[in-house]
Structure formats: C-alpha cells, structure tokens
Amino acid sequence: MKTTCTLLLLVLGLAARAQSVEFYGSPSSIISSGAVIPEGKKMLWTSGITAGVADSSAQAGTAARFGDTKTQALNILGTLQKTLKEKGLTFREVLMLRVYVAPDKYTGQYDYKGWNEAYSQFFGTKENPTKPIRSTIGVAGLVSADKFIEIELVAVYP
C-alpha cells in the first residue's frame, strides 16, 4: 500500500509539473531564454501600454509630468499588475514581455538601465522568482514624445 501511495504521489507530482510553464536559460540572467507551454493552456495578451501621468501638478511638457523611463516603467508595471489581478493572475504567471524603449526627450538617451531597475523590482525576486521571456527594442519614438517606454505582456493561466 505504501509503495502504491508513493507511486501515485510521484505520478501526480509529474503531472502537475508537466502542466506548468517550463522556463529555460541561464540562471544568472534576469530573463529567460525561452519557455515551453503545456498544451491547452489559456493565455492572456495585452496591447502595449504607456505610462499615465506621474505628477498631475507638474506642467504639461515638463520632465516631471510623466517622469523618466524608470518612473514610467514602474507606472506601467503597476497598471499591468492591476490588470492581471482583475483577471485572476499575478506576475508569477507572466510568460513574456515585449518592451519598446524610446530616447528620453530631455537627455536624448535610451534608458535601458532605468527599465531594468524597474523590471527587477517585480521579476526574479524572492517574492516572484519568475523571469519571463523578454525582448527590449529601441525605437525612434512612441505615441507621444513624453512617453519613453511601452510594454506588452503575455501571461499563462495556471
């Protein structure tokens, strides 16, 4: 009987693991190289979104109004976190992020460091060890010259 129970627990454990998204890649990287999604999994896709106003008291056209790339990224990730929660998901279920970074109109520079700092507050942490697949693409501009980052998200239901 004990052997049968042990075997059953092993099979159930393998079945549960087979139903989970399997990420692969270098453990030292902040992102995964790829993932395998079990057949039949339901997925959530978002359109690209940009940041809302960071400081409503700041004058339109000033750097403070929407903030720098990191500030905008944190704003967007907060919005995505709310969207996921509304759909019964968390950042643990995020499969992929596609990120467009435009140069900061005040510095003329692409702020990939700021983006990575914001990302690292939500992914690959003790609270959320998930390191999604990710592309970060430098673009000439986004929907508004005040917007320096746009993020698309794909999540997989558990």
Secondary structure, DSSP 8 states (H G I E B T S, - for coil): -HHHHHHHHHHHHHHHHHTS-EEES-TTSSSBSEEE--TT--EEE---B----S-TTS-TTSHHHH--HHHHHHHHHHHHHHHHHHTT--GGGEEEEEEEE---TTT----HHHHHHHHTTTSSSSS-----EEEEEE-S--SSTT--EEEEEEEE--
